[in-house]
């Protein structure tokens, strides 16, 4: 009996030692993963930190050969020059008009397209989806010259409507594919029950479909907003009048043949990034909810 107890106790000791070793290995592995993640976060956030800090530095501290990671003197002169001594307000108005118009129209068209491609059966549905995917895979620079020629012949250059249409063509394929997952997650029985109750197709879209895919609409709007808001090449190509430039083109105005105003450019970059950050913080809960809902069918 005593020998049996000794064998059992030795087995327990060995199993406990094995579990302790496994816990230690797991702890070291988790610590290494956290260190790597911390390094990645520091590398990622350092340019944002440097941009923000440089925006508050006076010019004599910006141009020093020895970098100062914390400003000795905080100043708002760069923000004043970026706002008051340039066409910031006019270019901000242009960006708001063009970007929000493109987002509203593209998300609305994507909503209708997803409803048609997922809720209804018709011939050529898969072909349309493949074509949309092919359009999304094409680089924007490859379509820029054909768009420029067509818009020039139609008299849409240097006009808001032309840039809005270009942005719609840019974000619409992605909007359709991103929103399509939310439509596929809706049970078909809901729509059949609504039709049995006598609801029309427009009532189904407005009162049933839209509330169910609202998180997907929000997340799609955010990504479309970031794409259109950050565009430089299309706005610079299509707009000839400087009074109609958007904010990305306005940022390049701080670089002249006489030199670059680094302080003003960094302050302008902070001002340019604020709307995206604020908009993202407002809708971040809906983005997370929408991403998980669209990923699970």
C-alpha positions in Angstrom: 0.0 0.0 0.0 2.8 2.4 0.9 4.6 1.6 -2.3 1.5 2.4 -4.3 1.2 5.7 -2.5 4.8 6.6 -3.2 4.3 5.8 -6.9 1.2 8.0 -7.0 3.0 10.9 -5.2 5.9 10.7 -7.6 3.5 10.8 -10.5 1.8 13.8 -9.1 5.2 15.5 -8.6 6.2 14.8 -12.1 2.9 16.1 -13.5 3.2 19.2 -11.4 6.7 19.9 -12.6 5.6 19.4 -16.2 2.7 21.8 -15.7 5.0 24.3 -14.1 7.4 24.1 -17.0 4.6 24.5 -19.5 3.3 27.5 -17.6 6.8 29.0 -17.6 7.2 28.4 -21.4 3.8 29.9 -21.9 4.7 32.9 -19.8 7.9 33.5 -21.6 6.1 33.2 -25.0 3.5 35.6 -23.9 6.1 38.1 -22.7 7.9 37.9 -26.0 4.7 38.5 -27.9 3.9 41.5 -25.8 7.4 43.0 -26.3 7.1 42.5 -30.1 3.7 44.2 -30.0 5.0 47.0 -28.0 7.9 47.6 -30.4 5.5 47.5 -33.3 3.2 50.1 -31.6 6.2 52.4 -30.9 7.4 52.2 -34.5 3.9 52.8 -35.8 3.0 55.7 -33.5 6.4 57.5 -33.6 5.8 59.3 -37.0 2.4 60.6 -35.7 4.1 61.8 -32.5 6.9 63.5 -34.4 4.4 65.2 -36.7 2.4 66.5 -33.8 5.4 67.7 -31.8 7.0 69.4 -34.8 3.8 71.3 -35.4 4.2 73.0 -31.9 7.9 73.8 -32.3 9.1 77.2 -33.2 11.2 77.4 -36.4 14.5 77.7 -34.7 14.0 74.3 -32.9 12.7 72.6 -36.1 15.8 73.4 -38.1 18.4 72.3 -35.5 20.8 69.5 -36.4 20.1 67.8 -33.0 16.5 66.5 -32.8 14.5 67.5 -29.8 11.9 64.9 -28.9 10.2 67.3 -26.5 9.9 71.0 -27.5 11.6 73.5 -25.2 9.1 76.1 -26.2 5.5 75.3 -27.3 4.1 77.6 -30.0 0.9 78.0 -32.1 2.6 80.1 -34.8 2.6 77.1 -37.3 -1.1 76.6 -36.9 -1.8 80.3 -37.3 0.3 80.4 -40.5 -1.4 77.2 -41.8 -4.9 78.5 -41.2 -4.7 82.3 -41.8 -1.9 82.7 -44.3 -3.1 80.1 -46.7 -6.4 79.0 -48.4 -7.1 76.4 -45.8 -10.8 77.3 -45.2 -11.5 77.3 -49.0 -9.8 73.9 -49.5 -11.5 72.5 -46.4 -14.8 73.5 -47.9 -13.9 71.8 -51.2 -12.9 68.6 -49.4 -16.0 68.5 -47.4 -18.3 69.1 -50.4 -16.6 66.5 -52.6 -15.9 63.8 -50.0 -19.3 63.7 -48.3 -21.2 63.9 -51.6 -19.2 61.0 -53.0 -19.7 59.0 -49.8 -23.5 59.5 -49.6 -24.0 58.6 -53.3 -21.6 55.7 -53.4 -23.0 54.1 -50.1 -26.6 54.6 -51.4 -25.7 52.9 -54.7 -23.8 50.2 -52.9 -26.8 49.5 -50.7 -29.1 49.1 -53.7 -26.6 47.0 -55.6 -26.0 44.6 -52.7 -29.8 44.3 -52.2 -30.2 43.4 -55.9 -27.2 41.0 -55.9 -28.0 39.1 -52.7 -31.8 39.2 -52.2 -32.9 38.5 -55.8 -32.1 35.8 -58.2 -31.4 36.7 -61.9 -29.1 35.7 -64.7 -25.7 37.3 -64.8 -25.5 37.9 -61.1 -22.1 36.2 -60.6 -20.7 37.8 -63.8 -21.6 41.2 -62.3 -19.8 40.4 -59.0 -16.7 39.2 -60.9 -16.7 42.4 -62.9 -17.0 44.5 -59.7 -14.1 42.5 -58.2 -12.0 43.1 -61.3 -12.7 46.8 -61.1 -11.6 46.8 -57.5 -8.3 45.0 -58.4 -7.3 47.6 -61.0 -5.0 50.3 -59.7 -6.4 53.8 -59.7 -3.5 55.2 -61.7 -4.3 52.8 -64.6 -7.8 54.4 -64.9 -6.7 58.0 -64.4 -5.8 58.8 -68.0 -9.0 57.2 -69.5 -11.1 59.0 -66.9 -9.3 62.3 -67.7 -10.0 61.9 -71.4 -13.6 61.1 -71.0 -14.2 63.8 -68.4 -12.4 66.3 -70.6 -14.7 65.5 -73.5 -17.8 65.8 -71.3 -16.6 69.1 -69.8 -16.4 67.8 -66.3 -12.9 68.9 -65.5 -12.3 71.6 -62.9 -15.9 71.0 -61.6 -17.1 69.5 -58.3 -19.4 67.1 -60.1 -16.5 65.6 -62.1 -14.4 65.0 -59.0 -17.4 63.5 -57.2 -18.0 61.1 -60.0 -14.3 60.1 -60.0 -14.5 59.4 -56.2 -17.7 57.4 -56.6 -16.0 55.3 -59.3 -13.0 54.9 -56.9 -14.9 53.7 -53.7 -18.0 52.1 -55.2 -16.5 48.6 -55.9 -15.1 48.3 -52.4 -18.3 49.6 -50.9 -20.3 46.9 -52.7 -18.0 44.1 -51.6 -17.7 45.3 -48.1 -21.4 45.7 -47.6 -22.3 42.4 -49.3 -21.3 40.3 -46.3 -23.9 42.0 -44.1 -26.6 41.3 -46.6 -25.6 37.6 -46.8 -25.9 37.4 -43.0 -29.6 38.3 -43.1 -31.9 35.2 -43.0 -34.0 35.0 -46.1 -37.1 34.0 -44.0 -37.3 37.6 -42.8 -38.0 38.9 -46.3 -40.4 36.1 -47.1 -42.4 36.8 -44.0 -42.5 40.5 -44.8 -43.8 39.7 -48.3 -46.5 37.4 -46.9 -47.6 40.3 -44.6 -48.0 42.5 -47.7 -44.9 44.7 -47.5 -43.7 46.1 -50.8 -40.1 45.8 -51.9 -39.3 49.4 -51.0 -40.8 48.9 -47.6 -38.7 45.8 -47.1 -35.5 47.8 -48.0 -36.4 50.8 -45.9 -37.9 49.2 -42.8 -36.2 45.8 -42.6 -33.0 45.6 -44.6 -31.6 49.0 -43.8 -31.8 48.6 -40.0 -30.2 45.2 -40.2 -27.3 46.3 -42.3 -26.8 49.7 -40.6 -23.5 48.7 -39.0 -22.2 47.7 -42.4 -23.3 51.0 -43.9 -21.4 52.8 -41.1 -18.2 50.8 -41.6 -18.3 51.1 -45.3 -18.8 54.9 -45.0 -15.7 55.2 -42.8 -13.4 53.3 -45.2 -14.9 55.2 -48.2 -14.4 58.5 -46.3 -10.7 57.7 -45.6 -10.1 56.8 -49.3 -11.7 59.9 -50.7 -10.4 62.3 -48.0 -6.8 61.2 -48.5 -6.8 61.3 -52.3 -4.2 63.6 -53.9 -3.6 62.4 -57.5 -7.2 62.6 -58.8 -7.9 66.0 -57.2 -4.7 67.4 -58.5 -5.3 66.1 -62.0 -8.9 67.0 -62.4 -8.9 70.4 -60.8 -7.1 73.2 -62.6 -8.2 76.1 -60.5 -6.3 76.3 -57.2 -9.4 77.7 -55.5 -11.0 74.3 -56.1 -8.1 72.2 -54.7 -8.8 69.8 -51.8 -6.8 69.5 -48.6 -4.3 66.8 -49.8 -3.3 69.1 -52.7 -3.2 72.1 -50.2 -0.6 70.2 -48.2 1.8 70.3 -51.1 1.7 74.1 -51.2 4.1 74.3 -48.2 6.9 73.1 -50.5 8.1 75.8 -52.9 11.2 76.4 -54.9 12.4 78.7 -52.1 12.2 75.8 -49.6 9.8 73.9 -47.4 8.0 75.3 -44.4 8.3 72.2 -42.2 6.5 73.7 -39.2 3.5 74.9 -41.3 3.4 71.6 -43.2 3.3 69.6 -40.0 0.6 71.8 -38.5 -1.3 71.5 -41.7 -1.0 67.7 -41.5 -2.4 67.7 -38.0 -5.3 69.8 -39.1 -5.8 67.5 -42.1 -5.8 64.3 -39.9 -8.2 65.6 -37.2 -11.5 65.1 -39.2 -10.6 61.5 -39.9 -9.7 60.8 -36.2 -12.8 62.5 -34.9 -15.1 60.8 -37.3 -13.5 57.4 -36.5 -13.8 57.9 -32.8 -17.5 58.8 -33.1 -18.4 55.6 -35.1 -15.8 53.2 -33.8 -18.3 51.1 -31.9 -20.4 50.7 -35.0 -17.3 49.7 -37.0 -16.4 46.9 -34.6 -20.0 45.7 -34.4 -20.3 45.9 -38.2 -17.1 44.1 -38.9 -18.0 41.1 -36.7 -21.5 41.0 -38.0 -20.5 41.0 -41.6 -17.8 38.3 -41.0 -20.3 35.8 -39.7 -22.9 34.5 -42.0 
